Amino acid sequence: MLVAKERVDFHYAEQATRQRPAKRPVARKRKKENVALLLTVVMVGFILGLVAAYRYAMLAQAGYRLDQLQKQLALAEAENQQLQMQVDQLKSLQRIEAIATTKLGMVRPDGTQMVAVTAPVQAESVHTAPVKEKKSPVVSAAQTIQQSLTEFFAQIKKGTAEARIN
């Protein structure tokens, strides 16, 4: 037993003489720097995520607004088309003729009916013979038109002469 005892003591003595390595304060400082760097990266990532989420929210909101505007446009175009149809119906000649004959008491003229139109006469530039009272309406209308054209061309001629003088 003696031999075994010495061996046990020898190992024990050897372990006691061995020194433990001292902890390095530099390693602890690096751990703190690594943790700070990790927290910074996480915060930057979180902020970037918030920015991206905000952008997608704004994009979704703009898409929703676009859909609303497209629906409003479709409704406005349908209403415009309906109003255009109403305008076309109100402008139709058949409708206008029906209102004129039924509500206003007008009648459609025959092919032989004529209407005489009289125009005001200016005495200074007209040199025509006096109109007989018993002439037909067609003749008096033709004379009135001739008289109006004569006055018109006389005024034009007078105006060009004045323009040449000025």
Backbone as ProteinMPNN parsed JSONL, in Angstrom:
{"seq_chain_A": "MLVAKERVDFHYAEQATRQRPAKRPVARKRKKENVALLLTVVMVGFILGLVAAYRYAMLAQAGYRLDQLQKQLALAEAENQQLQMQVDQLKSLQRIEAIATTKLGMVRPDGTQMVAVTAPVQAESVHTAPVKEKKSPVVSAAQTIQQSLTEFFAQIKKGTAEARIN", "coords_chain_A": {"N_chain_A": [[0.766, -1.177, 0.0], [1.865, 1.125, 0.368], [3.066, 2.002, -1.892], [1.035, 2.722, -3.558], [0.039, 4.846, -2.188], [1.926, 6.757, -2.393], [1.869, 7.397, -5.011], [-0.649, 8.57, -5.364], [-0.327, 10.804, -3.793], [1.611, 12.007, -5.264], [0.391, 12.779, -7.638], [-1.407, 14.559, -6.624], [0.215, 16.537, -5.615], [1.391, 17.412, -7.864], [-0.713, 18.595, -9.213], [-1.288, 20.704, -7.559], [0.903, 22.274, -7.839], [0.713, 23.187, -10.36], [-0.187, 26.099, -12.166], [-3.035, 28.088, -12.682], [-4.149, 29.6, -15.706], [-4.261, 33.129, -15.96], [-7.16, 35.162, -16.174], [-7.934, 37.005, -19.004], [-8.332, 40.438, -19.295], [-8.803, 41.676, -21.715], [-10.278, 39.961, -23.33], [-12.779, 40.031, -22.12], [-13.47, 42.678, -22.631], [-13.654, 42.587, -25.415], [-15.88, 40.947, -25.697], [-17.881, 42.652, -24.764], [-17.759, 44.629, -26.717], [-18.52, 43.115, -28.936], [-21.151, 42.46, -28.252], [-22.296, 45.009, -28.193], [-21.964, 45.69, -30.879], [-23.562, 43.734, -32.065], [-26.1, 44.461, -31.015], [-26.336, 46.966, -32.232], [-26.46, 46.252, -34.948], [-28.831, 44.764, -34.916], [-30.668, 46.784, -34.19], [-30.41, 48.557, -36.39], [-31.3, 46.843, -38.414], [-33.944, 46.466, -37.533], [-34.95, 49.081, -37.766], [-34.681, 49.448, -40.544], [-36.477, 47.492, -41.36], [-38.861, 48.593, -40.369], [-38.986, 50.885, -41.98], [-39.261, 49.716, -44.52], [-41.717, 48.398, -44.145], [-43.373, 50.614, -43.786], [-43.159, 51.818, -46.306], [-44.376, 49.832, -47.924], [-46.927, 49.909, -46.832], [-47.732, 52.492, -47.58], [-47.695, 52.141, -50.331], [-49.712, 50.225, -50.633], [-51.878, 51.734, -49.742], [-51.945, 53.727, -51.724], [-52.575, 52.118, -53.921], [-55.136, 51.283, -53.179], [-56.48, 53.746, -53.228], [-56.214, 54.303, -55.942], [-57.829, 52.276, -57.029], [-60.328, 53.141, -56.064], [-60.574, 55.587, -57.435], [-60.617, 54.671, -60.068], [-63.046, 53.295, -60.063], [-64.787, 55.442, -59.629], [-64.314, 56.852, -61.98], [-65.3, 55.042, -63.879], [-68.025, 55.079, -63.173], [-68.604, 57.765, -63.721], [-68.127, 57.843, -66.481], [-70.138, 56.108, -67.356], [-72.401, 57.554, -66.59], [-71.994, 59.821, -68.163], [-72.282, 58.717, -70.706], [-74.979, 57.982, -70.593], [-76.183, 60.515, -70.317], [-75.398, 61.616, -72.75], [-76.864, 60.038, -74.494], [-79.418, 60.917, -73.79], [-79.259, 63.581, -74.653], [-78.963, 63.171, -77.406], [-81.464, 62.002, -77.939], [-83.164, 64.127, -77.291], [-82.416, 65.945, -79.221], [-83.323, 64.863, -81.553], [-84.875, 65.026, -84.744], [-87.414, 64.017, -85.267], [-88.653, 64.047, -82.757], [-88.632, 66.8, -82.199], [-90.261, 67.722, -84.294], [-92.64, 66.422, -83.611], [-93.301, 67.667, -81.173], [-93.601, 70.297, -82.082], [-95.802, 70.077, -83.779], [-97.826, 68.946, -82.145], [-97.891, 70.163, -79.506], [-97.342, 72.913, -79.973], [-98.941, 73.593, -82.034], [-98.205, 73.897, -84.701], [-98.01, 73.498, -88.265], [-97.006, 71.355, -90.91], [-95.426, 72.776, -93.707], [-96.843, 73.117, -97.002], [-95.671, 72.265, -100.291], [-96.202, 74.392, -101.916], [-96.488, 76.673, -100.456], [-95.315, 79.898, -99.571], [-93.163, 82.197, -97.912], [-93.041, 85.566, -97.229], [-90.408, 87.805, -96.787], [-89.491, 90.709, -95.212], [-87.237, 93.421, -95.222], [-85.554, 96.067, -93.464], [-85.365, 99.242, -95.058], [-82.896, 101.388, -96.302], [-82.906, 104.687, -97.211], [-80.951, 106.294, -98.459], [-79.054, 104.883, -100.049], [-80.455, 103.293, -101.767], [-81.841, 102.807, -104.905], [-84.375, 102.076, -106.219], [-87.333, 101.173, -107.987], [-90.64, 102.068, -106.916], [-92.52, 99.613, -105.135], [-95.218, 97.752, -106.29], [-98.367, 97.215, -104.805], [-99.945, 94.964, -105.309], [-98.4, 92.783, -106.014], [-97.131, 89.44, -106.197], [-96.195, 87.379, -103.343], [-93.758, 86.115, -103.796], [-92.435, 87.653, -105.698], [-92.17, 90.048, -104.307], [-90.503, 89.201, -102.229], [-88.226, 88.523, -103.671], [-87.513, 91.013, -104.663], [-86.997, 92.35, -102.272], [-84.794, 90.937, -101.34], [-83.017, 91.531, -103.387], [-82.79, 94.262, -103.015], [-81.633, 94.358, -100.451], [-79.161, 93.12, -100.971], [-78.071, 94.943, -102.755], [-77.771, 97.2, -101.131], [-75.957, 96.149, -99.319], [-73.659, 95.638, -100.928], [-73.149, 98.219, -101.723], [-72.447, 99.439, -99.343], [-70.117, 98.028, -98.805], [-68.568, 98.821, -100.96], [-68.395, 101.538, -100.425], [-67.02, 101.408, -97.988], [-64.525, 100.338, -98.784], [-63.644, 102.366, -100.38], [-63.326, 104.385, -98.513], [-61.349, 103.202, -97.019], [-59.239, 103.237, -98.815], [-58.753, 105.948, -98.943], [-57.923, 106.566, -96.364]], "CA_chain_A": [[0.0, 0.0, 0.0], [2.729, 2.274, 0.373], [3.352, 2.437, -3.254], [-0.151, 3.387, -4.083], [-0.125, 6.085, -1.495], [2.86, 7.728, -2.936], [1.397, 7.8, -6.32], [-1.774, 9.463, -5.167], [0.224, 12.06, -3.302], [2.395, 12.62, -6.324], [-0.534, 13.47, -8.551], [-1.981, 15.681, -5.922], [1.241, 17.559, -5.497], [1.611, 17.947, -9.212], [-1.826, 19.471, -9.524], [-1.187, 21.889, -6.718], [1.975, 23.125, -8.324], [0.312, 23.759, -11.651], [-0.894, 27.374, -12.002], [-4.113, 28.344, -13.646], [-3.857, 30.811, -16.477], [-5.02, 34.312, -15.515], [-8.154, 35.613, -17.136], [-7.479, 38.195, -19.696], [-9.355, 41.49, -19.33], [-9.013, 42.046, -23.104], [-11.337, 39.098, -23.844], [-14.043, 40.554, -21.58], [-13.728, 43.913, -23.357], [-14.085, 42.196, -26.761], [-17.241, 40.45, -25.587], [-18.747, 43.833, -24.649], [-17.791, 45.257, -28.039], [-19.307, 42.252, -29.811], [-22.559, 42.6, -27.86], [-22.711, 46.337, -28.658], [-22.064, 45.611, -32.338], [-24.742, 42.923, -32.344], [-27.27, 45.295, -30.725], [-26.405, 47.997, -33.274], [-26.92, 45.6, -36.172], [-30.239, 44.424, -34.71], [-31.426, 48.04, -34.227], [-30.42, 49.023, -37.773], [-32.192, 45.932, -39.131], [-35.299, 46.766, -37.094], [-35.327, 50.362, -38.372], [-34.867, 49.185, -41.97], [-37.734, 46.757, -41.48], [-39.953, 49.559, -40.198], [-39.033, 51.729, -43.181], [-39.815, 48.897, -45.6], [-43.141, 48.195, -43.854], [-44.04, 51.899, -44.043], [-43.239, 51.99, -47.764], [-45.391, 48.921, -48.438], [-48.231, 50.424, -46.395], [-48.048, 53.628, -48.443], [-47.971, 51.574, -51.647], [-51.036, 49.603, -50.555], [-52.848, 52.821, -49.647], [-52.032, 54.343, -53.057], [-53.306, 51.173, -54.758], [-56.54, 51.358, -52.778], [-56.987, 55.029, -53.741], [-56.299, 54.137, -57.394], [-59.027, 51.484, -57.295], [-61.485, 54.008, -55.836], [-60.658, 56.553, -58.526], [-61.026, 53.962, -61.275], [-64.481, 53.046, -59.941], [-65.459, 56.724, -59.847], [-64.2, 57.149, -63.406], [-66.239, 54.172, -64.594], [-69.365, 55.605, -62.926], [-68.737, 59.038, -64.436], [-68.232, 57.537, -67.904], [-71.467, 55.547, -67.593], [-73.342, 58.673, -66.489], [-71.775, 60.649, -69.352], [-72.882, 58.012, -71.836], [-76.422, 58.085, -70.434], [-76.55, 61.892, -70.626], [-75.217, 61.805, -74.189], [-78.026, 59.416, -75.126], [-80.536, 61.83, -73.566], [-79.063, 64.723, -75.552], [-79.274, 62.711, -78.764], [-82.907, 61.829, -78.032], [-83.799, 65.444, -77.275], [-82.068, 66.634, -80.456], [-83.841, 64.172, -82.742], [-85.804, 65.828, -85.527], [-88.759, 63.471, -85.117], [-89.176, 64.549, -81.485], [-88.868, 68.24, -82.344], [-91.428, 67.876, -85.148], [-93.823, 66.0, -82.853], [-93.619, 68.726, -80.207], [-94.062, 71.469, -82.828], [-97.143, 69.862, -84.322], [-98.819, 68.638, -81.116], [-97.956, 71.134, -78.41], [-97.274, 74.289, -80.427], [-99.971, 73.809, -83.043], [-97.633, 74.201, -86.01], [-98.32, 72.528, -89.317], [-95.926, 71.185, -91.879], [-95.799, 73.566, -94.88], [-96.969, 72.445, -98.287], [-94.629, 72.644, -101.233], [-96.592, 75.603, -102.622], [-96.542, 77.818, -99.554], [-94.132, 80.741, -99.547], [-93.163, 83.185, -96.844], [-92.415, 86.806, -97.667], [-89.544, 88.378, -95.77], [-89.227, 92.129, -95.474], [-86.053, 93.92, -94.541], [-85.596, 97.53, -93.381], [-84.79, 99.881, -96.238], [-82.214, 102.665, -96.078], [-83.274, 105.513, -98.365], [-79.828, 106.987, -99.09], [-78.291, 104.125, -101.028], [-81.323, 102.455, -102.576], [-82.432, 103.47, -106.062], [-85.25, 101.111, -106.866], [-88.681, 101.669, -108.293], [-91.587, 101.716, -105.87], [-93.103, 98.29, -105.276], [-96.671, 97.766, -106.405], [-98.964, 96.486, -103.693], [-100.627, 93.756, -105.731], [-97.455, 91.782, -106.504], [-97.146, 88.191, -105.441], [-95.186, 87.348, -102.283], [-92.473, 85.659, -104.328], [-91.807, 88.792, -106.356], [-91.763, 91.014, -103.287], [-89.362, 88.626, -101.524], [-87.063, 88.644, -104.547], [-87.135, 92.423, -104.687], [-86.416, 92.67, -100.964], [-83.447, 90.344, -101.312], [-82.203, 92.329, -104.304], [-82.562, 95.554, -102.364], [-80.686, 94.123, -99.352], [-77.841, 92.862, -101.556], [-77.588, 96.2, -103.326], [-77.314, 98.013, -99.993], [-74.779, 95.509, -98.764], [-72.509, 95.887, -101.794], [-72.892, 99.661, -101.703], [-71.709, 99.709, -98.108], [-68.771, 97.47, -98.971], [-67.87, 99.703, -101.881], [-68.15, 102.762, -99.668], [-66.002, 101.097, -96.989], [-63.228, 100.161, -99.442], [-63.216, 103.705, -100.832], [-62.833, 105.073, -97.31], [-60.091, 102.556, -96.626], [-58.193, 103.712, -99.733], [-58.459, 107.347, -98.594], [-57.196, 106.561, -95.089]], "C_chain_A": [[0.827, 1.27, 0.0], [2.959, 2.829, -1.036], [2.138, 3.205, -3.817], [-0.34, 4.745, -3.433], [0.783, 7.145, -2.064], [2.387, 8.229, -4.301], [0.253, 8.806, -6.214], [-1.246, 10.806, -4.698], [0.984, 12.784, -4.411], [1.5, 13.382, -7.304], [-1.138, 14.705, -7.896], [-0.989, 16.819, -5.831], [1.476, 18.199, -6.848], [0.486, 18.918, -9.599], [-1.757, 20.762, -8.723], [-0.123, 22.824, -7.238], [1.633, 23.762, -9.679], [-0.488, 25.05, -11.413], [-1.953, 27.531, -13.105], [-3.776, 29.61, -14.427], [-4.773, 31.948, -16.013], [-6.004, 34.721, -16.614], [-7.688, 36.912, -17.736], [-8.593, 39.24, -19.691], [-9.679, 41.924, -20.76], [-10.173, 41.228, -23.677], [-12.698, 39.595, -23.362], [-14.446, 41.842, -22.33], [-14.223, 43.606, -24.78], [-15.517, 41.684, -26.74], [-18.221, 41.623, -25.506], [-18.863, 44.546, -26.001], [-18.641, 44.444, -29.013], [-20.81, 42.374, -29.513], [-23.091, 43.959, -28.346], [-22.873, 46.341, -30.174], [-23.311, 44.828, -32.743], [-26.029, 43.721, -32.106], [-27.441, 46.387, -31.783], [-26.943, 47.412, -34.57], [-28.405, 45.26, -36.059], [-31.101, 45.683, -34.799], [-31.514, 48.581, -35.665], [-31.354, 48.145, -38.604], [-33.658, 46.203, -38.792], [-35.799, 48.06, -37.744], [-35.553, 50.196, -39.871], [-36.157, 48.42, -42.233], [-38.937, 47.671, -41.329], [-40.103, 50.449, -41.427], [-39.653, 50.951, -44.341], [-41.31, 48.665, -45.385], [-43.936, 49.475, -44.133], [-44.206, 52.113, -45.538], [-44.317, 51.082, -48.369], [-46.792, 49.355, -48.024], [-48.658, 51.596, -47.269], [-48.394, 53.146, -49.852], [-49.361, 50.938, -51.679], [-52.126, 50.678, -50.49], [-53.03, 53.509, -51.004], [-52.792, 53.421, -54.015], [-54.795, 51.186, -54.451], [-57.176, 52.632, -53.329], [-57.151, 54.953, -55.269], [-57.54, 53.339, -57.769], [-60.29, 52.324, -57.119], [-61.663, 54.987, -56.989], [-61.083, 55.896, -59.833], [-62.516, 53.643, -61.246], [-65.27, 54.332, -60.182], [-65.436, 57.101, -61.327], [-65.185, 56.315, -64.214], [-67.671, 54.663, -64.397], [-69.6, 56.902, -63.698], [-68.869, 58.793, -65.938], [-69.6, 56.959, -68.244], [-72.521, 56.654, -67.552], [-73.222, 59.584, -67.713], [-72.425, 60.014, -70.575], [-74.406, 58.116, -71.778], [-76.9, 59.498, -70.776], [-76.409, 62.185, -72.12], [-76.381, 61.183, -74.953], [-79.262, 60.305, -74.964], [-80.445, 63.033, -74.504], [-79.424, 64.332, -76.972], [-80.775, 62.528, -78.958], [-83.613, 63.178, -78.092], [-83.526, 66.225, -78.559], [-82.724, 66.015, -81.689], [-84.915, 65.014, -83.413], [-87.244, 65.321, -85.411], [-89.408, 63.999, -83.843], [-89.526, 66.027, -81.597], [-90.114, 68.477, -83.204], [-92.702, 67.49, -84.409], [-94.239, 67.071, -81.849], [-94.188, 69.943, -80.937], [-95.489, 71.282, -83.318], [-98.186, 69.643, -83.237], [-98.946, 69.742, -80.078], [-98.027, 72.577, -78.89], [-98.277, 74.596, -81.534], [-99.428, 74.171, -84.411], [-98.038, 73.125, -87.002], [-97.158, 72.49, -90.29], [-96.312, 71.933, -93.154], [-95.917, 72.693, -96.13], [-95.835, 72.909, -99.183], [-94.948, 73.954, -101.945], [-96.618, 76.836, -101.736], [-95.22, 78.566, -99.564], [-94.272, 81.747, -98.415], [-92.422, 84.403, -97.358], [-91.627, 87.39, -96.504], [-89.294, 89.832, -96.146], [-88.034, 92.553, -94.652], [-86.152, 95.434, -94.463], [-84.832, 98.144, -94.547], [-84.127, 101.18, -95.814], [-82.371, 103.499, -97.337], [-82.075, 106.094, -99.097], [-79.129, 106.18, -100.176], [-79.155, 103.292, -101.957], [-81.942, 103.302, -103.685], [-83.281, 102.456, -106.802], [-86.612, 101.744, -107.096], [-89.617, 101.293, -107.167], [-92.282, 100.389, -106.187], [-94.622, 98.435, -105.333], [-97.248, 96.874, -105.323], [-99.563, 95.155, -104.107], [-99.682, 92.696, -106.268], [-97.517, 90.547, -105.613], [-96.047, 88.219, -104.374], [-93.809, 86.92, -102.779], [-91.73, 86.832, -104.952], [-91.341, 89.794, -105.315], [-90.568, 90.49, -102.488], [-88.102, 88.761, -102.361], [-86.589, 90.082, -104.596], [-86.486, 92.841, -103.372], [-84.995, 92.132, -100.861], [-82.516, 91.143, -102.212], [-81.843, 93.659, -103.674], [-81.522, 95.403, -101.258], [-79.285, 93.896, -99.894], [-77.249, 94.131, -102.152], [-77.044, 97.104, -102.223], [-76.013, 97.45, -99.425], [-73.546, 95.81, -99.599], [-72.158, 97.367, -101.86], [-72.098, 100.033, -100.459], [-70.29, 99.181, -98.205], [-67.949, 98.376, -99.866], [-67.492, 101.005, -101.2], [-67.025, 102.559, -98.665], [-64.619, 100.946, -97.614], [-62.713, 101.497, -99.949], [-62.669, 104.497, -99.655], [-61.504, 104.488, -96.863], [-58.952, 103.019, -97.532], [-57.799, 105.138, -99.385], [-57.613, 107.391, -97.334], [-55.862, 105.921, -95.3]], "O_chain_A": [[0.37, 2.349, -0.377], [3.025, 4.04, -1.246], [2.288, 4.231, -4.48], [-0.826, 5.683, -4.065], [0.402, 8.309, -2.187], [2.534, 9.405, -4.632], [0.234, 9.799, -6.941], [-1.696, 11.846, -5.179], [0.993, 14.014, -4.479], [1.825, 14.489, -7.735], [-1.345, 15.739, -8.53], [-1.375, 17.98, -5.967], [1.731, 19.399, -6.944], [0.731, 19.94, -10.239], [-2.155, 21.815, -9.22], [-0.237, 24.041, -7.093], [2.225, 24.769, -10.067], [-1.367, 25.083, -10.552], [-1.764, 27.155, -14.262], [-3.201, 30.558, -13.893], [-5.944, 31.718, -15.711], [-5.712, 34.635, -17.807], [-7.132, 37.784, -17.069], [-9.72, 38.916, -20.066], [-10.746, 42.493, -20.991], [-10.975, 41.764, -24.442], [-13.666, 39.58, -24.122], [-15.622, 42.055, -22.621], [-15.111, 44.291, -25.287], [-16.286, 41.955, -27.661], [-19.284, 41.579, -26.124], [-19.941, 45.008, -26.376], [-19.387, 45.005, -29.816], [-21.63, 42.389, -30.43], [-24.21, 44.042, -28.851], [-23.819, 46.932, -30.694], [-24.028, 45.225, -33.662], [-26.95, 43.658, -32.919], [-28.563, 46.696, -32.184], [-27.795, 48.019, -35.218], [-29.155, 45.452, -37.016], [-32.162, 45.654, -35.422], [-32.581, 49.013, -36.099], [-32.122, 48.661, -39.416], [-34.515, 46.17, -39.675], [-36.934, 48.125, -38.215], [-36.513, 50.743, -40.415], [-36.848, 48.676, -43.219], [-39.916, 47.547, -42.065], [-41.22, 50.731, -41.862], [-40.488, 51.49, -45.066], [-42.088, 48.727, -46.336], [-45.047, 49.414, -44.659], [-45.268, 52.54, -45.993], [-45.084, 51.517, -49.228], [-47.742, 49.184, -48.787], [-49.822, 51.686, -47.658], [-49.295, 53.692, -50.49], [-50.099, 51.102, -52.652], [-53.176, 50.537, -51.117], [-54.154, 53.837, -51.385], [-53.574, 53.9, -54.837], [-55.621, 51.11, -55.36], [-58.295, 52.594, -53.842], [-58.118, 55.481, -55.817], [-58.233, 53.686, -58.725], [-61.216, 52.234, -57.926], [-62.779, 55.193, -57.465], [-61.822, 56.49, -60.618], [-63.184, 53.709, -62.278], [-66.299, 54.316, -60.858], [-66.423, 57.608, -61.86], [-65.832, 56.825, -65.129], [-68.454, 54.668, -65.346], [-70.674, 57.106, -64.263], [-69.651, 59.473, -66.602], [-70.166, 57.274, -69.291], [-73.426, 56.685, -68.384], [-74.229, 60.061, -68.237], [-73.047, 60.703, -71.383], [-75.052, 58.317, -72.806], [-77.916, 59.659, -71.452], [-77.216, 62.923, -72.688], [-76.835, 61.741, -75.953], [-80.061, 60.432, -75.891], [-81.448, 63.45, -75.082], [-80.115, 65.077, -77.667], [-81.307, 62.858, -80.017], [-84.558, 63.351, -78.863], [-84.326, 67.078, -78.943], [-82.674, 66.605, -82.769], [-85.749, 65.632, -82.751], [-88.185, 66.113, -85.453], [-90.586, 64.358, -83.849], [-90.588, 66.456, -81.146], [-90.933, 69.337, -82.88], [-93.731, 68.15, -84.557], [-95.431, 67.343, -81.701], [-95.149, 70.554, -80.468], [-96.292, 72.214, -83.28], [-99.32, 70.099, -83.379], [-100.057, 70.202, -79.815], [-98.711, 73.391, -78.271], [-98.435, 75.754, -81.922], [-100.172, 74.724, -85.222], [-98.364, 71.998, -86.63], [-96.43, 73.468, -90.463], [-97.424, 71.747, -93.647], [-95.214, 71.697, -96.298], [-95.122, 73.855, -98.848], [-94.052, 74.57, -102.522], [-96.759, 77.949, -102.243], [-94.147, 77.962, -99.565], [-95.382, 82.098, -98.018], [-91.305, 84.291, -97.864], [-92.119, 87.461, -95.378], [-88.925, 90.132, -97.281], [-87.846, 92.099, -93.524], [-86.784, 96.041, -95.327], [-83.792, 97.636, -94.967], [-84.703, 101.974, -95.071], [-82.002, 103.053, -98.423], [-82.188, 106.369, -100.292], [-78.652, 106.765, -101.148], [-78.628, 102.641, -102.858], [-82.493, 104.373, -103.433], [-82.928, 102.03, -107.902], [-86.973, 102.734, -106.459], [-89.398, 100.272, -106.514], [-92.588, 100.087, -107.34], [-95.225, 99.147, -104.53], [-96.641, 95.862, -104.972], [-99.671, 94.269, -103.259], [-100.142, 91.77, -106.935], [-97.902, 90.611, -104.445], [-95.088, 88.984, -104.481], [-92.796, 87.337, -102.217], [-90.525, 86.982, -104.753], [-90.24, 90.335, -105.422], [-89.701, 91.277, -102.108], [-87.033, 89.074, -101.836], [-85.385, 90.34, -104.574], [-85.523, 93.609, -103.371], [-84.103, 92.809, -100.349], [-81.368, 91.403, -101.853], [-80.709, 94.123, -103.793], [-80.622, 96.235, -101.14], [-78.317, 94.42, -99.341], [-76.043, 94.359, -102.054], [-75.978, 97.702, -102.371], [-75.09, 98.195, -99.095], [-72.507, 96.191, -99.061], [-70.992, 97.723, -102.033], [-71.181, 100.851, -100.523], [-69.356, 99.828, -97.731], [-66.787, 98.667, -99.579], [-66.386, 101.512, -101.386], [-66.171, 103.43, -98.503], [-63.632, 101.385, -97.024], [-61.508, 101.746, -99.956], [-61.665, 105.199, -99.784], [-60.632, 105.212, -96.382], [-57.822, 103.177, -97.071], [-56.631, 105.503, -99.518], [-56.675, 108.183, -97.251], [-55.076, 105.807, -94.359]]}, "name": "protein", "num_of_chains": 1, "seq": "MLVAKERVDFHYAEQATRQRPAKRPVARKRKKENVALLLTVVMVGFILGLVAAYRYAMLAQAGYRLDQLQKQLALAEAENQQLQMQVDQLKSLQRIEAIATTKLGMVRPDGTQMVAVTAPVQAESVHTAPVKEKKSPVVSAAQTIQQSLTEFFAQIKKGTAEARIN"}
